[in-house]
Amino acid sequence: MQLPKILTPFAASALLACTTPLASTPTDAGPIRVASALNSIEQPSTSSASGDEVLRQMQQAFRKNERKKLTQLLPATRGHILEPWAAYWELRARLDEASTEEITAFLQRWAGTYQEDRLRNDWLLLLGQRRDWTRFAQEHPHYRMSDDREVRCYALTVDLLRASQAPAAIAAEVRQHWHNARDADDGCTYAASELFAARQLPALDVWREARLSMDANRLRAVRNAVLIVAPEAVGQLNALYDKPAQFLQSRATAAGRLRQELVVLALIRLAASNPDSAAEQLENKWSVHLSAEERHWVWGVIGKQAAFRLSPQAPSYFDKVGRHQDLNDDLLAWKARTALRAGQWKAVRHAIEAMSAEARQDSTWVYWQARALLAGKPTEAERSQARSLLESIASTRGFYEQLASEDLGRPISVPPAPQAPTPEEKAAARANPGLQRALYAIQIGLRPEGTREWNYSTNLHQPGGMSDRQLLAAADLACQRQVWDRCINTSERTRSFMDYSQRYPMPFQSSVIARSQGIGLDPAYVYGLIRQESRFIMDARSGVGASGLMQVMPATARWTAKKIGLEGFTPEQINDRDTNITIGTAYLKLALDDFAGSMPLAAAAYNAGPGRPRSWRNGPVLDAAIWAENVPFTETRDYVKKVLANTTNYAALITGQPQSLKSRLGTVGPRESATPAPNKDLP
């Protein structure tokens, strides 16, 4: 195939290794389905087109909980490569009614498969809900997945009942799982209630769960926590949640622990909509009625909510926290971000130093701790400590790893390629039954199931999981089959080496590079964005309706098509590969122009819409890394950092020259009045 002139020999060989003629032939116009890309998978003789259709029907029946239909269709899947999935769906749909003998027979028949472990996970949850601790204890040792938080909490309950662990150790782990849960679940709530009843979990830990849940707008989880520690107060929660200001007004004092904690919950709820009002209430009325720990927590929440709004008051709110030890890692992270934005480097250091050991190991806070140590006039000891911190994370792997490398004087370059998988390693990957089922499931349109089985099979659920060489071979298999998301995600897990041809593939290069260069976009930026948006899955569709490689929303597609004069555009064309690239790159270029060439701002606009970054850029002129770390939306904050890190790596791969992430970041500040937005109507 014809390679673009900008590709180096290394990039060319990497591209040839990961791109088949199907993806690169200029004449292959129109949408290319995953099934076409996977046509080299040998279909077992026991599989057939009709069997594939039955599997697709069963997937839909399972999602709709159509139990009878599942039972009726199951016999038609006998001998199919994906029969384990069919058997799982059928039994899982009626698990609450199934006999122990049926469940045991399934687990024995499909022993060693993902489906066996998946059903055991589901059964353990059911046994926990039924409080059948004897059978739970019998089954749990055979559970390999070990990544279900609720199952783990049930197991800790069994340990507590059996006194097989020290209660303090059980309480510490339950507290961690409970406080980190995204939503209420029976397992961790029940374990916490048992520990509280046994006087192994302090009331403060239970109230902190209520506070965390209120801050996360999870009323059900708030109610569950209050039921444990103060069931008599549950009736007040709806009024507190719906009208926190009115609730606070009706209480002249906060006598007693219960009243104090209800006031804390009301202030947290009020801060979500009006942090300044919550601050006024706390300072002028409630401060004297609350304990120091309660005051510090509420000030931390108010500071975080003010930081979400990029309010200049946020630092002063955090300054009222007397003891950092009274805050959790999330509140401390927002204190650190606020201090970064305000240029308060000592406050950055103090916030990070107060975080848990686990949080301090995150590359984000390793990097900013090093920067804080170097601010002002550092001592030799501080310089040495900062260098050690930077050395501990410096690499090309991610955003802060790249920044650390540059701070150490090392531009971003393509690492040496590892030895290619041997024929024996490739054969072992091809022969792996779990990987075979995963690829076949993806081929026939069962992508969620295929992805889960692939992840399970590559993890192996043993200490250490797959070796780096095994991961390399598995990633190679996915790459050759053009299952780019599994290729990338699997390769990213190797620790002793990095294969950039797998981690940063460049499929569809004839379309992407030609279109990007034709409109003045850096192809590396486009590839960096596509890698983050869709992992090169052409039929990807988001929960909000974005479609295709570049995840374009229908309304945005119509606006962009009109803007660039794409005549005859219809919404269904957005699923066509080349049309998706044409519209996605055009919109990205319009966004980049609107933000005066700022890659961080344009990436934020692509993810969250242009209105938000136009607002987020107001305030002081900031190092773009500090600006990005203060983006209020977690998804957009991570997105901007990953797109820019991807871009830097793609640029190193495409050009063969050392690259700088910092040069792509620049600074971010208010738009100069002399440079009006060229695309005010940018959606």
ABEGO torsion letter per residue (X at the ends): XBBBAABBAAAAAAAAAABBAAAABAABBEBBBAAAAAAABBBBAABBAAAAAAAAAAAAAAAAGBAAAAAAAAAAABGBAAAAAAAAAAAAAAAAABBAAAAAAAAAAABGBAAAAAAAAAAAAAAAAAGBAAAAAAAAAABAAGABAAAAAAAAAAAAAAGABBAAAAAAAAAAAAAABABBBAAAAAAAAAAAAAGABBAAAAAAAAAAAAAAGBAAAAAAAAAAABAAAAAAAAAAAABAAAAAAABABBBEAAAAAAAAAAAAAAAAABAAAAAAAAAAAAAAABBAAAAAAAAAAAAAAAAAAGBAAAAAAAAABABAAABBAAAAAAAAAAAAAAGBAAAAAAAAAABBAAAAABAAAAAAAAAAAABEBBBAAAAAAAAAAAAAABBAABAAAAAAAAAAGBBBBBBBBBBBBBAAAAAAAAABAAAAAAAAAAAAGBAAAAAAAAAAAAAGGBBGEBBAAAAAAAAAAAAAAGBAAAAAAAAAABAABBBAAAABBBBGAAAAAAAAAAAGBBAAAAAAAAAAAAGGBAABBBAAGBBEAAGBBAAAAAAAAAAAGBBGBBAAAAABAAAAAAAAAAAAAAAAAAAGGBAAAAAAAAAAEAAAAAAAABEBBBBAAAAAAABABAAAAAAAAAAAAAAAAAAAAAAGBBBBAAAAAEBBBBBBAABBBABAABX
